[in-house]
Structure formats: C-alpha cells, structure tokens
Amino acid sequence: MSHRLLNFKAKLIIFNRKIIFVLVLVLIIAGGVFYILSSKRCPVQAEERIIRGSSLSPLIESGDTVKVLFGYYNCHEIKRNDVVAYHYAGNKEPLIKIVKGVRGDKFELSETDRGWNILINGKILKNSEGNPYLVTGKSYEMLSLYEKDYGKSLLENTYLILGNIVQGSLDSTRFGLIDKSDILGKVEY
C-alpha cells in the first residue's frame, strides 16, 4: 500500500474516534439534562411519620416510623399492594393503607355463611397473613353500592384500599372506593 493510502486510513480512524467521542458526550449531556428536567417535574418530598393505630398490624405496628414519599404518584403508577398515605377528610393526619384493587380489576362480593368475601379478579382478597377479608352490615352495604354501580370493574383512578384487619378498619369498607387525587404518597416501611 502506498504511504498516502495508509495516511488517509489513519486520519479516517482518528476522525471516526472523534465522532464517536462527540456522540457519546452529547448522549451523556442529554441524559443529564433529561434527568434534571424530569426530577423538577416530579418533586417527591420524603417525610417520616409515626404510625398511630393498629389497622396494619402486624405489617406495620403502632409506634413504628415510616417514610412517606409525598408526590410520588404524580410520576409513578399506583400498584396493587402498595402501602399509601391517603387524605381522609375526617383526619388531620393521613391514613396509611394497602392498595388492594386498581383500575380494571374485577370487583365482586361473594356471600358466605358469616358475611361476604371481597373478590378481586375472581380471587378472595386476603390480608398480609393470608386471612380472607370478611365484610358484614354497613361495610357490605357500602361496598355493594360500588359492585352494582361500577359493573364489577374498577374505573380509572379508582382504588380499593384496606387495612390489614380482615373485618375492616377506617378504610374502603367504611368510606368506599377512593380517587387517585386523595392518595398523597407512597409509604416505605
């Protein structure tokens, strides 16, 4: 090969390396800008809270400290079994509950000899200890309204939240299904 051809190939290799370096640098800068901009659109404020009450026992006990990520669901999807902080109009402090039903879930009540089981997607809903939730009286009346009105399917931005007590607590068995706008944040425990 001639000297000129070798010199040309060497320059071409150097030029290609410079182009790759510049492209990688641009991608890194673009990723950093995207990260900064996306974090400003979805600010999450973490606060520690002390649990008062036993509706999530033994999962979370009264007196335990949890971290509430306020604003988390402005950018993240609410998932089944997430523990959430919920704004309940009757309380100064948010309620901490477990999401048991999400958009699109089939929601039904099934009668037993002791009351009604809550079914999600055809399966009996159970607490963290594997015990089925059992509603009676006013709790049944409250949830049966949704079963009739929603055609047995949870609507968008509608959630079923429960404590860990199978007979119900201050949760959807008392105040019904909730809207996403009242979920304040995700709870880490």
Order of alpha helices (4+ residues) and beta strands (2+ residues): alpha-beta-beta-beta-beta-beta-beta-beta-beta-alpha-beta-alpha-beta-beta
